[in-house]
């Protein structure tokens, strides 16, 4: 279909919708003005939708520009292999803490990418994770299991999982951007960024991979231990999880040093055998 404004008057609403939405052609201001003055209601409505789409894209590009401030500064300084690192699963009562490290291509942009906690749609998170894994220079996950969490505490387990994720990268990073803290015993230069998963695209990418990886693991735990609801609450201390924990008792995948689990173990003395 020709892209000139004069040709629009001879096209049906269906053809115009296909041109702009299904074939994803951009509409110039002149085109939008022409569509907005078309005598057909359907075409004027289409013009309104196209303006909203254009504004949405502009806002998303502004958000992504803000999300790339740390990376852009490092790229300008000559760094190319910038790893974002984040973890998931610090608060749950069950399951491992999982970390991810991701090196994105320079100047990389992915529409919709954000802190995984802000992406409430599980399917959207999985789609973003798949795209990140496909596009990344390299990526890796690391974890600390329940026994390690109970042995060295959750804070140090999170750092351990992060270090393992970094060590698993096929390309050594030239610089690391880490959510909230820095990783001990890593020789690469690094910067800890408070709320980094909302301020750095690399960290946001890592947060999505860490979250989806851990969620998939907890779904497996749901199959292994049916009736505990791991597929829905993912081990977090939701009212349902706390209720089931009290009714059924703790499992080997529960973190026995966490207060709700410790209390249940104290009232179910025979359960101690599970954790020997």
Secondary structure, 3 states (H helix, E strand, C coil): CCCCHHHHHHCCHHHHHHHHHHCCCCCCHHHHHHHHCCCCHHHHHHHHHHHHHHHHHHHHHHHHHHHCHHHHHHHHCCCCCEEEEEEECCCCCECCEEEEEEECCCCCCCCCCCCHHHCCCHHHHHHHHHHHHHHCCEEEEEEECHHHHHHHCHHHHHHHHHHHHHHCCCCCCCEEEEECCCCCCCCCCEEEECCHHHCCHHHHHHHHHHHHHHHHHHHHHHHHCCCCCHHHHCCCCCHHHHHHHHHHCCCCCECCCCHHHHHHHHHCHHHHHHHC
